């Protein structure tokens, strides 16, 4: 009786899927973050004031030449909202007050916070990027600040409002995108944007860039310093594009 040949096709197919999944994880977890270069290395700041001042000092010459800025942060992260306001103040110390402060309506900041940031316009960027583009082009000689979510300001995400508006206006802003720095592995559950190979939101390139950077340098953290009272503010800034910066801040 002739022996039946073993069918290895199911096994090979399963092996192929496993390799493909591993490759996807490597791509999502590391691909985008490899494009960043340190501008402010991992540091321990007294507070957000000191961190914002350090950001301005490290880009003093570039900021002085620019009138048009974006700051994106992760909604619901109060310390990032605070850093956004302080960074705005640091820019204004050198350049003078902004003529236009456009706040993304999706942030739902409320009247008090918007007034504190000096809002002049409130527009939903995702749906109204054409309107925003026209506003920016019509005021290109004025000092403009756009405040939105990090996923809308980061150059890691294709076809987000930052990319679309830049394409329509042909004007390049300095863009800061703020993200949460999980100092410990267990802190990763507090990350707002996840690194997900089955991502359907389109936000994984940002989530993966932040997570990969945190994991890469986490071993350099001096945990004893973080346990001090008062605890310092952990922070860093990477260059992620020609005029784009990824700013990571601890809790």
KACORZI-V668016 format. One record per pair of residues at least 12 apart in sequence whose C-alpha atoms are under 7 Angstrom apart, sorted by the first residue. I is the first residue (numbers start at 0). J is the second residue. If there is no record, write none. Layout:
i:I j:J
i:I j:J
This chain:
i:23 j:196
i:24 j:196
i:27 j:194
i:27 j:196
i:27 j:204
i:27 j:207
i:28 j:194
i:28 j:207
i:28 j:208
i:28 j:211
i:29 j:207
i:29 j:208
i:29 j:211
i:31 j:155
i:31 j:204
i:31 j:208
i:32 j:208
i:32 j:211
i:32 j:212
i:34 j:239
i:35 j:237
i:35 j:238
i:35 j:239
i:36 j:237
i:36 j:238
i:36 j:239
i:37 j:236
i:37 j:237
i:37 j:238
i:38 j:236
i:38 j:237
i:38 j:238
i:39 j:235
i:39 j:236
i:39 j:237
i:40 j:235
i:40 j:236
i:41 j:234
i:41 j:235
i:42 j:233
i:42 j:234
i:42 j:235
i:43 j:231
i:43 j:232
i:43 j:233
i:43 j:234
i:44 j:231
i:44 j:232
i:44 j:233
i:45 j:231
i:45 j:232
i:46 j:231
i:46 j:232
i:47 j:82
i:47 j:232
i:48 j:85
i:51 j:82
i:51 j:85
i:51 j:86
i:51 j:89
i:52 j:89
i:55 j:89
i:55 j:90
i:62 j:90
i:63 j:93
i:63 j:94
i:66 j:141
i:66 j:142
i:66 j:143
i:67 j:142
i:67 j:143
i:67 j:144
i:67 j:172
i:67 j:173
i:68 j:143
i:68 j:144
i:68 j:145
i:68 j:172
i:68 j:173
i:68 j:174
i:69 j:144
i:69 j:145
i:69 j:146
i:69 j:152
i:69 j:172
i:69 j:173
i:69 j:174
i:69 j:175
i:70 j:83
i:70 j:145
i:70 j:146
i:70 j:147
i:70 j:152
i:70 j:174
i:70 j:175
i:70 j:176
i:71 j:146
i:71 j:147
i:71 j:148
i:71 j:149
i:71 j:151
i:71 j:152
i:71 j:175
i:71 j:176
i:71 j:177
i:72 j:147
i:72 j:148
i:72 j:149
i:72 j:176
i:72 j:177
i:72 j:178
i:73 j:148
i:73 j:149
i:73 j:177
i:73 j:178
i:74 j:106
i:74 j:148
i:79 j:177
i:84 j:116
i:97 j:142
i:97 j:143
i:97 j:144
i:98 j:141
i:98 j:142
i:98 j:143
i:99 j:119
i:99 j:142
i:99 j:143
i:99 j:144
i:100 j:117
i:100 j:118
i:100 j:119
i:100 j:120
i:100 j:143
i:100 j:144
i:100 j:145
i:101 j:118
i:101 j:119
i:101 j:120
i:101 j:121
i:101 j:144
i:101 j:145
i:101 j:146
i:102 j:118
i:102 j:120
i:102 j:121
i:102 j:122
i:102 j:145
i:102 j:146
i:102 j:147
i:103 j:121
i:103 j:122
i:103 j:123
i:103 j:124
i:103 j:146
i:103 j:147
i:104 j:121
i:104 j:122
i:104 j:123
i:105 j:123
i:106 j:147
i:106 j:148
i:124 j:160
i:125 j:160
i:128 j:160
i:128 j:164
i:132 j:164
i:132 j:167
i:132 j:168
i:136 j:168
i:149 j:176
i:149 j:177
i:150 j:202
i:150 j:205
i:152 j:174
i:152 j:176
i:153 j:176
i:154 j:240
i:154 j:243
i:155 j:204
i:155 j:205
i:156 j:204
i:156 j:205
i:172 j:242
i:173 j:242
i:173 j:243
i:174 j:242
i:174 j:243
i:174 j:244
i:175 j:243
i:175 j:244
i:175 j:245
i:175 j:246
i:176 j:244
i:176 j:245
i:176 j:246
i:177 j:245
i:177 j:246
i:177 j:247
i:178 j:209
i:178 j:246
i:178 j:247
i:178 j:248
i:179 j:247
i:179 j:248
i:179 j:249
i:180 j:213
i:180 j:247
i:180 j:248
i:180 j:249
i:181 j:213
i:181 j:249
i:182 j:217
i:182 j:249
i:192 j:206
i:193 j:206
i:193 j:207
i:194 j:206
i:194 j:207
i:232 j:249
i:233 j:248
i:233 j:249
i:234 j:247
i:234 j:248
i:234 j:249
i:235 j:247
i:235 j:248
